[in-house]
Amino acid sequence: MKGIVRWFLDWLKRGKEYLGVLLRWLCISICIGAVCGVIGASFHIGVHYATELRVEHPWLLWCLPVLGLGIVAFYKLTKTEGLGTNDIIDAVHKGKKLPIFLLPAIFIGAVLTHLGGGSAGREGAALQMGGTIGQHTGRLFRLDERDLRTATLAGMAAFFSALFGTPLAATMFALMVISVGITYQAAFIPCMTAALTAFFVAMGVEPTRLAVTFPATEAGMLVRVMVFSILCALVSDLFCGVIHFAEHKMKHCFPNAWVRVVVGGVAVVALTYLCGTTDYNGAGMEVIVAAVEEGSVRPEAFLLKLLFTAITLAAGFKGGEVVPSFFVGAAFGCLVGPVLGIPAGFAAALGLVAVFCGATNCPIASIFLAIEMYGDGGLLYYALACGISYMLSAYTGLYSSQTILHSKLKTQNINVYTNSYQAGLPENAPLEEYDMAQ
């Protein structure tokens, strides 16, 4: 009898401790999600009106170099120059402190980039603003260093959810983008709570939903999708490689940030007039919708969007790479899908998530993204495309601070940074100490 009583008292003690942690994180995550939802909705409105203003007044494109100078000046003024999404990842990896001024810097920088017609997305800004909000909210609650990392993840998930209206994909992306091969399961409830809160707070932001017609699941189409996914993996490698190459070359050729942003701005303006269209300025969501829902896009669109994006980001303009990767994948699918016997719109939908998966190394998050954007009708096709693209995209990625903890080819720990992996790593290579994995 005494043993039963002792067990019951221990159970109550553990239950009280666990319940206390749950309630604490619910409170903190709701606060993070609410702030991210409000600022995320404001950011969406700012980018939307900046884009509308540029469309109504095409002459604003000529202001891109001047707006770039304003971005450089603001970053220098706030002492946030050089900070980006890799620093947000390092905040989770190493507990790096994020300056609060990064929040207004990336907000204003991204809006000005879209106003002038720079080719950039929104998620880079989302991750940076969300991570900053999460970390500083955690500091207000006096969280310790490890819990601050969880709060940073919650902020990333919340802001991503606020902008795209995909709370489940946002949660899984935040949990998986930091270290490929593991999922920070202890952060699931904080991230999910923050993402749902931001989603409902930012109800004025229309969720990203695309109408897709799926073919029936049959062996022939599965084989064609496999071949198509192999090509998407190559495109994702090309996308990441060109982005990093352009960044390296621009900094090498124009080490002065003022000169670099002017040169890049002039290049984007010149390319726009050479192409005779503004399809490649801004995020390009209209082209993405046309590719997926209508199966219509210019054959050269995916290459030109990649070029515009590489120059824009390498020059120092602000935004993100994920929406441009959507554009590149969807446009590539429209071009190549019909050649393989895949309907253009369906191939565009698959290309969007497959290239995103290869570029971010997040297959599960990519599958959830597809489900929330298109519905679950083509789940087997999503999973097949994302799995192949993830495996064959090797160890490259958009974020150089992202770590690959486990090999994509065998049950082997490698623990290397994305883009730094060297072929031929010994099978028994030592695994370095990694705080968040402990």
N, C-alpha and C positions, 0 to 999 in steps of 0.2 A: 504493500500500500504506500509506504514511504517513497519507494522508487517511482511510482506513478505520479505522486504529488510533485516530486522533484522534477520529473520530466515535464509535467504540465507547467510548473513555474518557469523552467528554462524556456519552454515554448513561448510562454507569454512574454518573457524578456526579449527573446529574439524577434518575436512578432512586433513588439513595441519599437524596437530599434529599426527594423525594416520598414515599418509603416511610417516612422518618423522621417526616414530618408526619402521615402516616396513623396510624402506631403511636402517636404522641403523642396525637392526638385520640381514638383508640380507648380509650386508658388514661384520659384525662380524662373522656370521655363515659360510660364504664362507671361511674366513680366518681360522677358526677352522677346517672346513672340509678339506681344502687343507693340513694343517699341519698333521692332523690325517691320511689323505690318503697317504701322503709320508711316514710317520713313520709306518703306518699300513702295507704298502706294504713291507717296509724294515723288519719289524718284521715277516711277513709271509715268506719272503725269508730266513730269519735267521732260523726260526723254520724248514722250509722245508729242507734246507741244513744240519741242525743239525741232522734231522731224517735220511736223506739219508746217511750221514757219519756214523751214528750208525749202520744202516743196512749193509753197506759195511764193517764195522769193528766191529764185534760183541764184541770184547774185551773191547770196550768203556763202556759196561755195568758195568764192574768191577770198572770203575772210578766214578760211581755214588756217593759213599760216599765222595770221594775227591771233586767232583764238588759241593756237598752239602756244604762242608766246605767253598768253595769259595763263594757260595751264602750268607751264614751267614756272612762271612767277609765283603762282599760288602754292605750288609744291615747295618751292624754295622758302617762301614766307612762312609756311607751316612746318618746315623742317621734316617733310615726309618724302622728299625726292628719293627715288630708287626703291621705294616700298611698293609691294604688289602682292599678288595671290600667293607667291612662294613664301612670303613672310607670314601670311595667315597660317599656312601649313606648318611653318616652323614654330608658330605660337603653340600648336598642338604637340609637335614633336619635342620641342625643347623648352617650352614655357616662355618663349620670347614675348616681351612686353610690346603691346601695340599702342602707338600714340593716338589719343582721342582725335587729334586733328586729321588723321587719315580718313575719318568719316566724311567731313565736309570736302576734303581735297578730292577724293574719288567721286563724290556726288557731283561736284561742280565740273570736274575734269571730264566725266563721261557725258554730261549734258552738253557741254561746249563742243565735245567731239562730234556728237550727233547733230548739233546745230550747224556745224561747218561741213558736214558730209563725210567725216572720217568713217572708215569701214571697221566697225567694232560692235560687239554685242553688249549684253547687260550683266552676264553672270559673274564676270571678273569683279565688277563693281559690287555685285550682290554678296559674293563671298568675302570681300574685303570689308564692306560696311557691316555685314552680319557678324563676322568674326570679331570686329572691333566692338560692336554693341554687346555681344555676348561676354567678351572678356571684361569689359568695364562694368557691366551689370553684375557680373560675378564678384568684382572687387567691392561693389557697394554692399553686397551680402557677405563680404569678408570670407570668401571661399579660399581654401588652401590651394597650393599650386596645381595639384592634380585635378581638383574640381574646377579650377579656372579653365583647364583644357577642355573639360566636358562642356562648360558654359560657352566656350568659343565654338565648339561643334554645333551646339544648339542654335547659336546665332547664325551660323552658316546655313543650317537647314531652314531656319525661319525666313531669312531674306530670300533664299532661292525659292521657297514655297510662295512667298508673297508676290514675286515677279512672274512666275510661270504657272501658278495655280496647281502644282503637282506635289502635295505634301508628302506622299509616300516616297516618291522618287527623290525628293529633296532630302528626306531623312536618310535614305540608304546611301545617297551620294556623299553626304557629310560623313557618315560612318565608314565609308569605304575608300574615299579618295585620298585620305592621308597616307595609308600604308596598304599597298596591294597585297592581298593574301590573308588579311585579318579583318575582322569587323569589331568595332568597339561597342560590344553589346551592352555594357554598363551604361552607355550614353543613349541607348535606344529610346527610353521613355522621355528623358529630357529633350532629345531632338524631335521626337514625334509630337510631343506636347507643344513645343515652340513652333513647329511647322504648322500644326493645325490651328493654333492661335493666330499666327500671322496670316494664314489662309482666310480665316473668317474676318479678321480685322480689315484686311485689304480686299474686301468684297467688291470695291470699285474697279479693281484690276481684273479684266476679263481673262479667265484661264486660257492657256494655250491648248486648243482642241482642234483637231483636223479630221475631216471626213475621209475615210479610206475604204475602198472596196477590195475585199480580200478574195483571192481564189480559193477554191476548196483544197483541203489538205490532201495531197496525193504525191506519190513517189517522184514523178517526173519534175514537179514544181520544187520539191525539196532539193533535188539534185541541182536544179538551176539556181536556187537560192544559195546553195553551198558555193558554187562557182562564183556567183556574184559577191558573196561575203569575203571570199579570198581577195577579190579586187578592191573591196572596201577597206580591207586591212592595209593594202598597199597605199590607198589614198590617204588613210589616216596617218601613215608614216610620212607620206609626202607633205601633208598639211603641217605636222609638227616640225618636220625637218626644215621646211621653208620658213616657218615662223621663227625658229631659233637661229637659222642662218642669217636671216635679214636683221634680226636684233644684234647679232654679233658683228656683222659687217657695218651696220649703221653706226654703232658705237666706236668701231675701229676707225672708220673713215671720217666720222664727225664726232669727236669726243666732247665737244662743247654742246650742251643740251639745247641752248638757244638756237644754234645753227642747225642742229639735227632736226628739230621740230619744224623749222621753216623749210628746210630742204624736203622733208617728208610731206609737208602740207602742199608745197608746190607740185611735187610729184603726183599726189592724189588728184589735184585739180587738173593737171595736164592729162593724166590717164582718163579721167572722166570725159574730157572733151574729145580725146582720141577715140574712145569707145562709143561716143554719141549717145550715152544713156546714163541715168543716175541709179540704175538697178544695183550697182555695187557699192553705193554710198550708204552709210547708216547700217542698221542691222540686216535689212533685206528680208524681213518677214513676209512681205507681199510676194516676193519671188518664191519663197519656201511654200507658201500656201498654194500658189499656182502650180508648182511642181507636184505637190502631193495630191491636191484635189482635182487638178485638171490635166496633169501629166504633160505640162507644157513649159519649156524653158529653152533658152538658147544653148546650143551645143558647147560653146566655149565658156559658159557661165561659171562652172566650178573652178576653172583655172584662173579666170579673171578675179573672182571673189577672193581666192587665195592670195593673189598678188596684191590686191587692194588692202586686204587685212594685214598682211605681212608688213607692208610699208607703213600703214597707219600706226600699228602698235610699236614697231621698231623705232619710229620717229619720236615716240613719247606721248602719243595721244592715249586716252584712257577709255576703257570699256571692258571687253572680254573676248575670248576666243570661241566660246561654246556655240553661240548663235551663228557666227560665221561657219563653224564646223557643221551645224545643221544645214546651212545653205549649201556648202560644198557637197555634203553627202546626198542631199535631196537632188541637186542639179546633176550630180554624177549618176544617180540612179535613173533619172529621166533619160539620160543619154545612153547608158549601157543596158538598162533593163530590157527594152524592146529587142535589142540585138540578141539577148539570151532567151528570148521568149517570155519575159516577165512583163506584165502590164506596167506602163510608165509610171503611173501614180503610185502603184503598190511598190515598185522598185524605189521610187523616191522616198517613200515612208521607211522602207527597210534601210536605204542608204543613210538616211538621217541618223537613225539610232546606231547603226553599225559603225559609221565614222566617228560619231561621238564616243562610242564605247572604246574604239581603238585609240582615240586621242587621250581619253581620261583613264583608261584601264579599270573601268568600273562596269563589269558585265551585268551584275544583278540590278544595280541602279538603272542601267540602260534599259533593261527589260521592263522594270516598273515604269520608267519614263514613257516607253512605248504604250504600255497599257493605259496609263492616265491620259495620254495624248490622243490615242486612236481607238481605245477599247480593247477588249481581250479576244477579239475574234481571230486574230492571227498570232496567238501566243506562241505556237510552235515555231513559226517562222521568225518571230522576234528573237526567241531564245537561240535558235540555230545561227542566225546572222550575228548576234552579239557574241556568242561563244567562239565562233570561228574568227571574227575580227579581233577579239581579245587575245586569242592564242597566237595569231599570226602577226600581230602588230609588234611583236617582240617586246623590248624593254624601253621603248621610246614613249614619250608622253608630252603633254602640254606643260606640266609642272615639274620643274627640275628638283624641287624639294620633296616631291613624292617619293616614297621608298617602296621598293619591291622586296617584300620579306620572303616570299616563296617563289621558286622557279615556276614558270608557266609550262614547263615541259616534263618535269619529274618531281617526285616528293623530296625536295632538297631546299634547305634554307640558304638564301643567298644574301639578303639584307643589303641591298645596294640602292643608290639613288637612281631614279628614272633618268635616262639619257646618259648615264655614266657606266652602264653595264658593259663589260668586255666579254666577248665570246671566249669560251675555254676556261671559265672559272673552275677551279678544282672542285670535285664533288664534295669533298670534306672541308671546304673553306669555312673558317671560323665565323660564327654569327656574333656580330658586335652587340654590346649591351644596348638595349632599346627601352627607354623608360616606359612608354605607353603600352608596351607589350608585356611588361612584368606584372 
